[in-house]
Amino acid sequence: MTGSEASQTFRLAYVPGTTPAKWVRIWNERLPGIPLILQSVPAAEAPGVLRAGEADAGLVRLPVDRTYFSAIPLYTETTVAVVPKDHVITAAEEITLADLADEVLFHPLDDVFDWDAPPGEAAFERPATTEDAVELVAAGVGLLLVPQSLARLYHRRDLTYRPVTDAPQSSVALSWPEDATTDLVEDFIGIVRGRTANSSRGRKPQPAEKTADKPAPRRKPAPARTPGRNPRAGTSKTPRRGKPRRRS
């Protein structure tokens, strides 16, 4: 055994906004003797954590380097604009990027979107984190585009959000180094994919042992039957009866 199997633990990294709780609960029910250790990591650092072997698998945001990592896409999130509750945008149920053209938009250094041309007006500086950007939105100096899970994670009473229908979206995937696909990784893949406890969980089946072909036991041939003879009758001849004796 190598990696997590040697120490009998499974280390799962997860980035902000992802929710591993449901899968952790199923893991604990099925594999109570193998602890699952959760590691929260910034989205930008997740690939490095997996490359360094500091986690066995991770819930990450796509894209990832598919020449090194395997990945199973799980879901794609709605992108929302985080705005103060009294902002004019809140009058609409949903908006477009064009509605934000004249707004100051923050693009934090840990932004999960890879913008070719960021929308809106550029802010005076780039906040270090998404959480810092949310604080600036609350101060009324700009808006922020994030996946909906991050808007919920950093929720404040004085802020709300609206879906942006034509904005890029962020997808979440389960990822791990392709050359480190251990049995425990396969177990977690099975849980994420909804396999039952009795299924193969994606592991490669073990080859069946070959058994030598044994010849069938030889049976003695049944005795041939004589046509017209009662099979229940014995083989001895019936004795001939003598002449009846006269009475004196």
SULZI-V154707 format. One record per backbone hydrogen bond with DSSP energy under -0.5 kcal/mol. CO is the residue of the C=O (numbers start at 1). NH is the residue of the N-H. E is the energy in kcal/mol with one decimal. If there is no record, write none. Layout:
CO,NH,E
CO,NH,E
//
This chain:
2,5,-1.5
3,6,-0.8
3,7,-1.0
4,8,-0.9
4,9,-1.8
8,35,-0.6
10,12,-0.6
10,37,-2.9
11,13,-0.6
11,56,-2.0
11,57,-1.4
12,39,-2.4
13,59,-2.6
14,41,-2.2
15,18,-1.9
20,24,-2.4
21,25,-2.3
22,26,-1.7
23,27,-2.4
24,28,-2.5
25,29,-1.5
26,30,-2.2
27,31,-3.5
31,34,-1.9
33,35,-0.5
35,10,-2.4
35,37,-0.6
36,38,-0.6
37,12,-2.9
39,14,-2.4
42,45,-1.1
42,46,-1.0
43,46,-0.7
45,49,-2.0
46,50,-2.1
47,51,-2.5
48,52,-2.1
49,54,-2.1
49,55,-0.6
50,53,-1.1
57,13,-2.6
58,60,-0.8
58,175,-2.7
59,15,-1.7
60,173,-2.6
64,66,-1.0
65,68,-1.6
65,69,-3.1
68,178,-2.5
70,176,-1.7
71,73,-0.5
72,174,-2.2
75,172,-2.8
77,170,-0.5
78,148,-2.4
79,164,-2.8
80,82,-0.6
80,146,-2.2
81,83,-0.5
81,162,-1.6
82,144,-1.2
83,160,-2.8
84,87,-1.9
87,90,-1.5
88,91,-1.7
89,92,-2.0
93,163,-0.6
95,165,-2.5
96,99,-0.8
97,100,-1.4
98,101,-1.2
100,103,-1.8
103,105,-0.5
103,121,-3.2
104,143,-3.2
105,123,-0.7
106,145,-0.6
108,111,-1.9
113,115,-1.1
121,105,-2.3
125,127,-0.6
127,109,-2.6
129,133,-1.8
130,134,-2.1
131,135,-1.5
132,136,-1.6
133,137,-2.1
134,138,-2.2
135,139,-1.1
136,141,-1.7
137,140,-1.7
143,106,-3.0
144,82,-3.4
144,146,-0.5
146,80,-2.9
147,150,-1.1
147,151,-1.5
148,152,-1.9
149,153,-2.2
150,154,-2.2
152,155,-1.3
156,159,-1.5
158,85,-1.9
160,83,-2.7
162,81,-2.8
163,95,-2.8
163,165,-0.6
164,167,-1.2
170,77,-3.0
171,62,-2.7
172,74,-3.1
172,75,-1.3
173,60,-2.6
173,175,-0.6
174,72,-2.7
175,58,-2.5
176,70,-2.9
177,180,-2.1
178,181,-0.7
180,182,-1.6
182,186,-2.1
183,187,-2.1
184,188,-2.1
185,189,-2.5
186,190,-2.2
187,191,-1.7
188,192,-2.7
189,193,-2.4
190,195,-2.8
191,194,-1.3
196,199,-1.3
200,203,-1.8
212,214,-0.5
226,229,-1.9
230,233,-1.5
//
